[in-house]
Amino acid sequence: MSGCFSPADLPRGEAAYRLMPAQDPASPRRPYYIGPEDKISIRVFQEPDLSFDELQVDSGGNINFPLIGELAVSGKTPNELGAMIASRLGQNFIRDPQVMVGIVQSVAQRVTVSGNVMKPGVYEIAGTSSLLEAVSRAEGLTRVAVKDQVLIFRTIDGQRSGAIFNLALIEEGKAPDPQILGGDQIVIGFSAVKGTYRDFLTAAPLFNIFRRY
């Protein structure tokens, strides 16, 4: 699926979990891959001029590094980037360089939570998260949220895909808690019925006053 979505077009139930499964506790932890706009640190042992507390990856996934020039870093793990820099420096400049790369700020490890939550926004996650954890980060649902209309959008193999999950069943332990990945967008549904009923209750005292006249 790609493009614009209607909720009726999105998979639910087993089909949703086939697209966006729950995390398998037995599976190995996914390595972090550096992405565009990430901020990284690079330290070359005993080389202060080649050590940086913060370097930002550009939108194309590249950095400029002294003596080496432009490096394509997007899609590499910190260990892979460290090995690549050490190899390039060791070819012509430094004997047996020791390079350590760290993640200062991760753009790729952010999720967006919107719709009927108390605090919509963009939240950083460490590695992977879950739907319940993401909703908790947004301080829970509003009174008019629809728990069986929780949408997750994700880019899979270059295409934008989406699925609908039932948060009530997940909270009750009757359905798995889907894994949330960096870049996901979570949208909590809205109940027009609940919203209308709430507005009616707010206006009810005034309505009763009018009836007396």
N, C-alpha and C positions, 0 to 999 in steps of 0.2 A: 504494500500500500504506500501511496505517496500523495502529496498535494493536500487539498482541503479534505477535512473529515466531517462526516455527520456521525453522531453517536451510534446511529443504527448500523453504520458500516463497519464498526469496530468489533473485533472478536471479544467474546466473554468466556468465562468458565475455563474449561480445559484448553480451548483454543488460545485464550489469553496467556495461559501459563506455558504453552508451547512456544509462544513468541517471547515472553518475558518470564522465565522460570524463577522459582525461589532459589536462594543460594544453597548449594550443597555443602554442609559442614565438613564433609570428607574431602572436598576438592581443594587443591592447593591454592594459596592466596595468589591472586593475579598480580603480576609485577606492574609498577607504574610506568607508563610511557609518557615521555615529555611531549607537550603539545604547544601549538602557537599561543603566544601571549603569556605563557608560564614564566615565572621568575625563578632562576636557578642560581646556586652558588657553585663556584669552581675554585678549588684550592690545589696548587701545585707545591708540594713539600719543598721548603727552603727556597721558594721563588716568589717573594711578595709582589713583584711586578706582574706576575702571571696568576695572581690569586684575587678573586672577586667575591665579595659578600653577596652581591646581587647583580645578575645580568638578565635582561628580559629577552625572551625569544620573540622575534618579530612575527607578524601575521603570516608570513610565508614559512615559518618553522625553522628559521636560521638565526645564528649568532655570528658576530665577528670576534675572533679571538686573536690576541697578539701573536706575531710570528707565523701564524697559520693562515689567518684570513677567515673567509666565510665558511661556516660549517653548517650542514643540514642536520639538525638535532631532533626534529619532530619525529616521533615514532620510535625513538631510542629510549632504553631505560637509563637511569643515572649511571649504572655500572658500565653499560655499553658505551655511553658518551665518554666516561672517564678513560676507558681503555683506548678509545679512538684518539682522544687528545694526547694521551701518553705515547701512543704509537707515532703520531705526527711529530710531536716534540722530540722524541727519541731518534728520529731519522736524521735530523740535521742540527738540533740545537742543544739538547740536554741529555746527559748520560743517565739512563735508567730513571726517568721521571716517575714520580708517584703522584697520581691525580685522584682527587676525590670530588664527586659531584653530588650536590644535594638539591632538594626542592624547597624553595623559599615560599612560593605562592603558586597554587595550581588553579588555572582557569578550567582545565579539563575536569577537575574534580569538584565541580559545582553543580547543584541541581536547583531548579526553579520550582517553587511551590506557589500555586496561585488558585484563585477561586475562593471558595468559602472556608478559609482558615483564618485564625485570629490574627496572624502576622504573615501575610504573603511576602515573598522575597526570594532572594538567591542565597543558598546556603552551601557552605563547603562541607565535603564529606571526606573521610579518610579511607581511601581504598574503595570499598563498597559499603552500601547501606541497605536499608529495607524501607518499604513503604511506611510501615508504622513509625520507624525512626524519623523519616523525613517529615511526616505529619506532626510528630512531636516537636521537631525543631521549629515548626511554624506555629507552635503553641496550641495545637489542636484545632478542632472544627468549630464553626459558628453554629448558631441554632438552626439555620436554614440549610445547612449542608445535607446532601443526600449521600449516605454512606455506600449505597450500591451503585453510585455513579462516579467512581473515582477513575480518572483517565491518566494513563502514563503514555507520554510520547517519547520516542527514542529513534535515533538514527542508526539503522542496521544495514550494513553493506552499502552505505551511501544513500539509502532511502529513508524517508521519514515514515515511521510506523507508529501505530497506537493501539492500545488495548484498554478494556474496561475491567475494573476489579471491584469486588464487594468488600469494603472495609469492615462492615459489621461482622461478616463471616470470619474475616482474618482476626479481628479482635477476640472473637469467641473461640478461636482455635479450630474452626471448622473448615478453614481454607488456608493454604500456605501464604506466607508473607513474601511477596515478590521482591527480588533483588533490585535495588536501585543503583544505577551506574552514573558516573560523571557525565554531564550533558543532558540527563533526563529532564523532562518537564512534567510535573504532576499538576493536574487540574481537578479540583474538588467540585462536584456538581452542585447545582442550585435547585431547590424545590420551589416552584412558583406557588404551589399550594401552601407550603409552610409560610412563605413570605406573605402571601395574601392574608392568611389566617392571623399572622402576627400583627399585620396592619389593622385588621378588623378589631382585634382585641384592644389595640391602642386607642382606636376611635370609639369603642363601645360605650364608655361613660358619656361622651358627648352625644352619641346616638340616643341613649336613654333619656338625656335631658330634653332632647327635641321631642321625644315621644310623650313626655308629660305635658307638652303644650299642644 
